[in-house]
Amino acid sequence: MSTQASAVQTPTPFKPRIFSGIQPSGGLTLGNYLGALKRFVEKQDEGIETIYCLVDMHAITVWQDPAKLRQQTREGAAAFIAAGIDPARSILFNQSQVTAHAELGWIFNCVARMGWMSRMTQFKDKAGKNSENVSLGLFAYPALMAADIMAYHATMVPVGEDQKQHLELTRDIAIKFNNDYGVNFFPVVEPLIEGAATRVMSLRDGTKKMSKSDPSDQSRINLTDDADAIAAKIRKAKTDPEPLPDSVEGLKDRPEARNLVNIYAALAGHTVDQVIRDFAGAQFGTFKPALADLAVAKLAPITAEMNRLMADPGEIDRILGEGAERADALARPILEQVYDITGMIRSRRG
Ligand code: TYM
Protein backbone atom coordinates (compact mmCIF):
# COMPACT_ATOMS: atom_id res chain seq x y z
CA MET A 1 0.00 0.00 0.00
CA SER A 2 1.28 3.45 -0.89
CA THR A 3 1.74 5.87 2.00
CA GLN A 4 2.23 9.61 1.86
CA ALA A 5 4.96 10.74 -0.48
CA SER A 6 7.03 12.96 1.82
CA ALA A 7 10.23 11.14 0.91
CA VAL A 8 9.56 11.08 -2.84
CA GLN A 9 12.71 11.58 -4.82
CA THR A 10 13.13 12.32 -8.46
CA PRO A 11 14.21 9.20 -10.36
CA THR A 12 17.93 8.72 -9.87
CA PRO A 13 19.91 7.07 -12.62
CA PHE A 14 21.60 4.19 -10.84
CA LYS A 15 25.26 3.80 -11.62
CA PRO A 16 26.32 0.36 -12.94
CA ARG A 17 27.51 -1.64 -9.97
CA ILE A 18 27.91 -5.38 -9.54
CA PHE A 19 27.30 -7.34 -6.36
CA SER A 20 27.46 -11.07 -5.87
CA GLY A 21 28.03 -13.54 -3.07
CA ILE A 22 29.02 -17.09 -2.29
CA GLN A 23 28.18 -19.06 0.84
CA PRO A 24 31.18 -20.32 2.81
CA SER A 25 29.18 -23.39 3.76
CA GLY A 26 31.66 -25.93 2.37
CA GLY A 27 34.47 -26.14 -0.13
CA LEU A 28 33.84 -24.48 -3.48
CA THR A 29 33.08 -26.60 -6.54
CA LEU A 30 33.70 -26.37 -10.26
CA GLY A 31 30.05 -25.20 -10.45
CA ASN A 32 30.83 -22.23 -8.21
CA TYR A 33 33.93 -21.51 -10.25
CA LEU A 34 32.37 -21.63 -13.71
CA GLY A 35 28.93 -20.30 -12.77
CA ALA A 36 30.19 -17.53 -10.51
CA LEU A 37 33.86 -16.92 -9.65
CA LYS A 38 35.25 -16.98 -13.18
CA ARG A 39 32.57 -14.57 -14.30
CA PHE A 40 33.17 -12.33 -11.27
CA VAL A 41 36.74 -11.92 -12.48
CA GLU A 42 35.59 -11.14 -16.04
CA LYS A 43 33.27 -8.42 -14.71
CA GLN A 44 36.06 -6.92 -12.61
CA ASP A 45 38.35 -6.95 -15.63
CA GLU A 46 35.70 -5.18 -17.74
CA GLY A 47 36.21 -2.26 -15.37
CA ILE A 48 32.74 -2.28 -13.74
CA GLU A 49 32.61 -1.49 -10.02
CA THR A 50 32.46 -4.92 -8.36
CA ILE A 51 31.57 -5.92 -4.80
CA TYR A 52 31.96 -9.56 -3.78
CA CYS A 53 30.95 -11.12 -0.51
CA LEU A 54 31.34 -14.32 1.45
CA VAL A 55 27.87 -14.59 2.92
CA ASP A 56 28.58 -16.09 6.33
CA MET A 57 25.20 -14.99 7.72
CA HIS A 58 23.46 -16.94 4.97
CA ALA A 59 25.63 -19.95 5.73
CA ILE A 60 24.32 -20.23 9.31
CA THR A 61 20.73 -20.65 8.11
CA VAL A 62 21.77 -24.30 8.35
CA TRP A 63 24.08 -25.52 11.11
CA GLN A 64 27.76 -24.63 10.70
CA ASP A 65 30.52 -25.67 13.01
CA PRO A 66 32.12 -22.32 14.06
CA ALA A 67 35.73 -23.38 13.49
CA LYS A 68 34.89 -24.82 10.07
CA LEU A 69 32.89 -21.74 9.10
CA ARG A 70 35.88 -19.53 9.87
CA GLN A 71 38.16 -21.82 7.87
CA GLN A 72 35.74 -22.02 4.93
CA THR A 73 35.29 -18.25 4.87
CA ARG A 74 39.05 -17.78 4.61
CA GLU A 75 39.26 -20.54 2.02
CA GLY A 76 36.48 -18.84 0.03
CA ALA A 77 38.37 -15.54 0.17
CA ALA A 78 41.54 -17.32 -0.97
CA ALA A 79 39.58 -18.85 -3.87
CA PHE A 80 38.35 -15.41 -4.97
CA ILE A 81 41.86 -14.00 -4.97
CA ALA A 82 43.45 -17.10 -6.53
CA ALA A 83 40.83 -17.00 -9.32
CA GLY A 84 41.80 -13.42 -10.13
CA ILE A 85 39.85 -11.08 -7.88
CA ASP A 86 42.13 -8.19 -7.01
CA PRO A 87 41.14 -6.78 -3.59
CA ALA A 88 42.38 -3.38 -4.70
CA ARG A 89 40.03 -3.25 -7.69
CA SER A 90 37.06 -5.20 -6.28
CA ILE A 91 35.66 -4.95 -2.79
CA LEU A 92 35.99 -8.37 -1.12
CA PHE A 93 34.64 -8.99 2.37
CA ASN A 94 32.54 -11.25 4.55
CA GLN A 95 28.94 -10.26 5.12
CA SER A 96 28.80 -10.26 8.93
CA GLN A 97 31.41 -7.48 9.11
CA VAL A 98 29.01 -5.03 7.46
CA THR A 99 25.93 -4.80 9.66
CA ALA A 100 23.92 -2.94 7.01
CA HIS A 101 23.10 -6.35 5.49
CA ALA A 102 21.32 -7.59 8.60
CA GLU A 103 19.65 -4.23 9.23
CA LEU A 104 18.27 -3.92 5.71
CA GLY A 105 17.44 -7.63 5.80
CA TRP A 106 15.06 -6.96 8.68
CA ILE A 107 13.36 -4.14 6.82
CA PHE A 108 12.96 -6.41 3.79
CA ASN A 109 11.46 -9.11 6.05
CA CYS A 110 8.73 -6.57 6.62
CA VAL A 111 8.33 -5.87 2.88
CA ALA A 112 8.42 -9.43 1.51
CA ARG A 113 5.19 -11.41 1.77
CA MET A 114 4.86 -14.89 3.27
CA GLY A 115 3.30 -16.09 0.02
CA TRP A 116 6.31 -14.96 -2.01
CA MET A 117 8.73 -16.69 0.31
CA SER A 118 6.69 -19.89 0.37
CA ARG A 119 7.09 -20.21 -3.37
CA MET A 120 10.90 -20.26 -3.26
CA THR A 121 11.96 -23.60 -4.74
CA GLN A 122 15.35 -23.60 -2.98
CA PHE A 123 13.61 -23.33 0.37
CA LYS A 124 11.26 -26.15 -0.55
CA ASP A 125 14.20 -28.30 -1.73
CA LYS A 126 16.32 -27.59 1.34
CA ALA A 127 13.49 -27.92 3.85
CA GLY A 128 12.08 -31.05 2.18
CA LYS A 129 9.71 -32.91 4.44
CA ASN A 130 11.34 -31.26 7.42
CA SER A 131 9.86 -27.77 7.00
CA GLU A 132 8.61 -27.52 10.62
CA ASN A 133 12.11 -28.06 11.89
CA VAL A 134 14.28 -25.80 9.72
CA SER A 135 15.43 -22.38 10.92
CA LEU A 136 13.34 -19.27 10.45
CA GLY A 137 16.48 -17.84 8.84
CA LEU A 138 16.30 -20.41 6.05
CA PHE A 139 12.81 -19.17 5.20
CA ALA A 140 13.89 -15.50 5.32
CA TYR A 141 17.13 -16.25 3.43
CA PRO A 142 16.09 -14.57 0.12
CA ALA A 143 15.12 -11.32 1.90
CA LEU A 144 18.65 -11.10 3.31
CA MET A 145 19.98 -11.80 -0.17
CA ALA A 146 17.89 -8.90 -1.51
CA ALA A 147 19.39 -6.74 1.24
CA ASP A 148 22.93 -7.77 0.26
CA ILE A 149 22.32 -6.43 -3.21
CA MET A 150 20.18 -3.40 -2.40
CA ALA A 151 22.45 -2.15 0.40
CA TYR A 152 24.77 -1.06 -2.42
CA HIS A 153 22.14 -0.09 -4.99
CA ALA A 154 23.76 -2.77 -7.14
CA THR A 155 22.28 -2.96 -10.62
CA MET A 156 23.69 -6.27 -11.88
CA VAL A 157 24.21 -9.61 -10.21
CA PRO A 158 26.23 -12.38 -11.90
CA VAL A 159 24.97 -15.77 -10.66
CA GLY A 160 24.33 -19.33 -11.79
CA GLU A 161 20.91 -20.41 -13.01
CA ASP A 162 19.84 -21.69 -9.56
CA GLN A 163 19.70 -18.12 -8.16
CA LYS A 164 17.30 -16.77 -10.78
CA GLN A 165 14.18 -17.05 -8.63
CA HIS A 166 15.91 -15.30 -5.72
CA LEU A 167 16.80 -12.41 -8.00
CA GLU A 168 13.21 -12.16 -9.21
CA LEU A 169 12.22 -11.88 -5.56
CA THR A 170 14.85 -9.17 -5.08
CA ARG A 171 13.18 -7.22 -7.88
CA ASP A 172 9.74 -7.72 -6.31
CA ILE A 173 10.99 -6.50 -2.93
CA ALA A 174 12.62 -3.41 -4.47
CA ILE A 175 9.49 -2.58 -6.46
CA LYS A 176 7.19 -3.06 -3.45
CA PHE A 177 9.42 -0.92 -1.23
CA ASN A 178 9.47 1.83 -3.85
CA ASN A 179 5.67 1.63 -4.29
CA ASP A 180 4.82 1.42 -0.59
CA TYR A 181 6.90 4.45 0.30
CA GLY A 182 6.30 6.38 -2.92
CA VAL A 183 9.98 6.59 -3.79
CA ASN A 184 12.27 5.55 -6.59
CA PHE A 185 14.95 4.53 -4.17
CA PHE A 186 15.97 0.97 -5.04
CA PRO A 187 17.06 -0.08 -8.54
CA VAL A 188 15.42 -3.07 -10.17
CA VAL A 189 18.33 -5.43 -10.48
CA GLU A 190 19.37 -7.30 -13.61
CA PRO A 191 20.45 -10.94 -13.21
CA LEU A 192 23.52 -11.82 -15.30
CA ILE A 193 23.16 -15.53 -16.06
CA GLU A 194 25.50 -15.99 -19.00
CA GLY A 195 27.85 -18.45 -20.67
CA ALA A 196 28.06 -22.20 -21.21
CA ALA A 197 28.13 -23.16 -17.53
CA THR A 198 25.22 -21.44 -15.82
CA ARG A 199 24.20 -24.84 -14.46
CA VAL A 200 27.05 -27.32 -14.01
CA MET A 201 25.60 -30.73 -13.26
CA SER A 202 26.72 -33.61 -11.05
CA LEU A 203 29.31 -35.94 -12.58
CA ARG A 204 27.23 -38.89 -11.36
CA ASP A 205 23.82 -37.70 -12.58
CA GLY A 206 23.41 -35.18 -15.38
CA THR A 207 19.96 -34.15 -14.16
CA LYS A 208 21.19 -32.97 -10.72
CA LYS A 209 23.11 -29.76 -10.01
CA MET A 210 26.78 -30.11 -8.99
CA SER A 211 26.69 -29.10 -5.34
CA LYS A 212 28.97 -28.86 -2.32
CA SER A 213 26.22 -30.52 -0.28
CA ASP A 214 25.95 -33.68 -2.41
CA PRO A 215 26.93 -36.62 -0.17
CA SER A 216 29.05 -38.13 -2.99
CA ASP A 217 32.43 -36.44 -3.43
CA GLN A 218 32.64 -38.18 -6.83
CA SER A 219 29.73 -36.00 -8.01
CA ARG A 220 31.80 -32.82 -7.97
CA ILE A 221 35.20 -31.32 -8.60
CA ASN A 222 36.33 -29.29 -5.59
CA LEU A 223 38.65 -26.34 -6.02
CA THR A 224 40.93 -28.06 -3.51
CA ASP A 225 41.17 -31.33 -5.52
CA ASP A 226 44.62 -32.19 -6.85
CA ALA A 227 45.36 -33.12 -10.46
CA ASP A 228 44.99 -36.87 -9.85
CA ALA A 229 41.62 -36.47 -8.14
CA ILE A 230 40.33 -34.23 -10.94
CA ALA A 231 41.45 -36.66 -13.65
CA ALA A 232 39.99 -39.67 -11.79
CA LYS A 233 36.63 -37.98 -11.25
CA ILE A 234 36.35 -37.02 -14.92
CA ARG A 235 37.41 -40.51 -16.03
CA LYS A 236 34.69 -42.04 -13.86
CA ALA A 237 32.03 -39.44 -14.75
CA LYS A 238 28.78 -41.01 -15.93
CA THR A 239 28.27 -40.88 -19.71
CA ASP A 240 26.32 -42.76 -22.37
CA PRO A 241 27.75 -45.18 -24.95
CA GLU A 242 27.34 -42.87 -27.99
CA PRO A 243 30.17 -40.78 -29.46
CA LEU A 244 29.85 -37.00 -29.36
CA PRO A 245 27.39 -35.71 -31.97
CA ASP A 246 28.24 -33.40 -34.86
CA SER A 247 25.71 -30.74 -33.85
CA VAL A 248 24.52 -29.17 -30.59
CA GLU A 249 21.01 -30.54 -31.23
CA GLY A 250 22.52 -34.02 -30.94
CA LEU A 251 23.16 -33.34 -27.22
CA LYS A 252 19.44 -33.14 -26.53
CA ASP A 253 18.33 -35.85 -24.08
CA ARG A 254 21.98 -36.64 -23.29
CA PRO A 255 22.36 -34.71 -20.00
CA GLU A 256 25.73 -36.18 -19.00
CA ALA A 257 27.30 -35.58 -22.44
CA ARG A 258 25.84 -32.08 -22.53
CA ASN A 259 27.29 -31.35 -19.09
CA LEU A 260 30.83 -32.43 -19.99
CA VAL A 261 30.71 -30.44 -23.23
CA ASN A 262 29.43 -27.38 -21.34
CA ILE A 263 32.24 -27.73 -18.80
CA TYR A 264 34.81 -28.02 -21.57
CA ALA A 265 33.42 -24.94 -23.35
CA ALA A 266 33.38 -22.83 -20.18
CA LEU A 267 36.89 -23.87 -19.13
CA ALA A 268 38.32 -23.26 -22.61
CA GLY A 269 36.40 -20.02 -23.13
CA HIS A 270 34.86 -21.48 -26.30
CA THR A 271 31.24 -21.77 -27.39
CA VAL A 272 29.48 -25.13 -27.16
CA ASP A 273 29.27 -25.09 -30.98
CA GLN A 274 33.03 -24.79 -31.23
CA VAL A 275 33.60 -27.72 -28.87
CA ILE A 276 31.17 -29.87 -30.83
CA ARG A 277 32.93 -28.95 -34.07
CA ASP A 278 36.31 -29.94 -32.57
CA PHE A 279 35.11 -33.24 -31.08
CA ALA A 280 32.37 -34.35 -33.52
CA GLY A 281 32.29 -38.15 -33.56
CA ALA A 282 34.82 -38.51 -30.72
CA GLN A 283 34.36 -41.29 -28.17
CA PHE A 284 34.40 -40.42 -24.47
CA GLY A 285 37.66 -42.38 -24.33
CA THR A 286 39.16 -39.45 -26.26
CA PHE A 287 37.06 -36.59 -24.95
CA LYS A 288 37.41 -37.32 -21.23
CA PRO A 289 41.25 -37.21 -21.15
CA ALA A 290 41.15 -33.94 -23.14
CA LEU A 291 38.68 -32.51 -20.64
CA ALA A 292 40.75 -33.76 -17.69
CA ASP A 293 43.91 -32.12 -19.11
CA LEU A 294 42.07 -28.86 -19.66
CA ALA A 295 40.51 -28.91 -16.17
CA VAL A 296 43.88 -29.59 -14.52
CA ALA A 297 45.58 -26.88 -16.60
CA LYS A 298 42.97 -24.30 -15.55
CA LEU A 299 42.39 -25.35 -11.95
CA ALA A 300 45.84 -26.43 -10.71
CA PRO A 301 47.27 -22.88 -10.64
CA ILE A 302 44.20 -21.69 -8.71
CA THR A 303 44.50 -24.51 -6.18
CA ALA A 304 48.22 -23.84 -5.75
CA GLU A 305 47.62 -20.13 -5.19
CA MET A 306 44.79 -20.89 -2.72
CA ASN A 307 47.15 -23.09 -0.73
CA ARG A 308 49.79 -20.38 -0.73
CA LEU A 309 47.30 -17.77 0.50
CA MET A 310 45.86 -20.10 3.15
CA ALA A 311 49.30 -20.31 4.75
CA ASP A 312 48.79 -16.72 5.96
CA PRO A 313 45.27 -16.47 7.44
CA GLY A 314 46.15 -13.15 9.09
CA GLU A 315 46.65 -11.58 5.67
CA ILE A 316 43.30 -12.94 4.46
CA ASP A 317 41.56 -11.50 7.53
CA ARG A 318 43.26 -8.16 6.88
CA ILE A 319 41.99 -8.12 3.27
CA LEU A 320 38.46 -8.99 4.40
CA GLY A 321 38.55 -6.28 7.06
CA GLU A 322 39.70 -3.65 4.60
CA GLY A 323 37.05 -4.74 2.11
CA ALA A 324 34.41 -4.54 4.85
CA GLU A 325 35.40 -0.96 5.65
CA ARG A 326 35.03 0.06 2.02
CA ALA A 327 31.73 -1.81 1.74
CA ASP A 328 30.42 -0.19 4.92
CA ALA A 329 31.26 3.27 3.57
CA LEU A 330 29.00 2.56 0.57
CA ALA A 331 26.17 0.83 2.40
CA ARG A 332 25.83 3.03 5.49
CA PRO A 333 24.57 6.21 3.74
CA ILE A 334 22.08 4.11 1.73
CA LEU A 335 20.83 2.48 4.92
CA GLU A 336 20.50 5.85 6.66
CA GLN A 337 18.26 6.98 3.81
CA VAL A 338 16.19 3.82 4.22
CA TYR A 339 15.71 4.63 7.92
CA ASP A 340 14.61 8.13 6.95
CA ILE A 341 12.20 6.90 4.27
CA THR A 342 10.65 4.36 6.67
CA GLY A 343 10.19 6.89 9.49
CA MET A 344 12.81 5.82 11.99
CA ILE A 345 14.18 8.54 14.29
CA ARG A 346 17.97 8.73 14.11
CA SER A 347 18.97 11.20 16.81
CA ARG A 348 21.81 9.33 18.50
CA ARG A 349 25.02 11.33 18.55
CA GLY A 350 28.38 9.92 17.58
P1 TYM B 1 25.93 -20.48 -3.51
O1 TYM B 1 26.91 -20.25 -2.42
O2 TYM B 1 25.10 -21.70 -3.47
O3 TYM B 1 26.67 -20.45 -4.90
C1 TYM B 1 27.51 -19.35 -5.26
C2 TYM B 1 27.40 -19.09 -6.75
O4 TYM B 1 27.74 -20.26 -7.49
C3 TYM B 1 26.70 -20.57 -8.41
N1 TYM B 1 26.59 -22.02 -8.53
C4 TYM B 1 26.59 -22.68 -9.70
N2 TYM B 1 26.65 -22.22 -10.97
C5 TYM B 1 26.63 -23.15 -11.95
N3 TYM B 1 26.53 -24.50 -11.71
C6 TYM B 1 26.45 -24.98 -10.45
N4 TYM B 1 26.37 -26.29 -10.22
C7 TYM B 1 26.48 -24.04 -9.37
N5 TYM B 1 26.44 -24.18 -8.02
C8 TYM B 1 26.50 -22.93 -7.52
C9 TYM B 1 25.43 -20.00 -7.77
O5 TYM B 1 24.41 -19.80 -8.73
C10 TYM B 1 25.96 -18.70 -7.18
O6 TYM B 1 26.01 -17.70 -8.17
N6 TYM B 1 22.20 -17.41 -2.38
C11 TYM B 1 23.51 -17.48 -2.95
C12 TYM B 1 24.53 -16.59 -2.25
C13 TYM B 1 24.13 -15.15 -2.13
C14 TYM B 1 24.10 -14.20 -3.17
C15 TYM B 1 23.70 -12.97 -2.57
C16 TYM B 1 24.34 -14.27 -4.55
C17 TYM B 1 23.77 -14.52 -1.00
N7 TYM B 1 23.52 -13.19 -1.25
C18 TYM B 1 23.56 -11.81 -3.32
C19 TYM B 1 24.19 -13.11 -5.29
C20 TYM B 1 23.81 -11.90 -4.68
C21 TYM B 1 24.00 -18.91 -2.85
O7 TYM B 1 23.57 -19.68 -2.04
O8 TYM B 1 25.00 -19.19 -3.69
Residues whose N, C-alpha, C, O or C-beta is under 5 A from the ligand:
A	BS01	TYM	F19 S20 G21 I22 Q23 G31 N32 G35 A36 V55 H58 M145 D148 V157 P158 V159 G160 E161 D162 Q163 A197 T198 R199 V200 M201 K209 M210
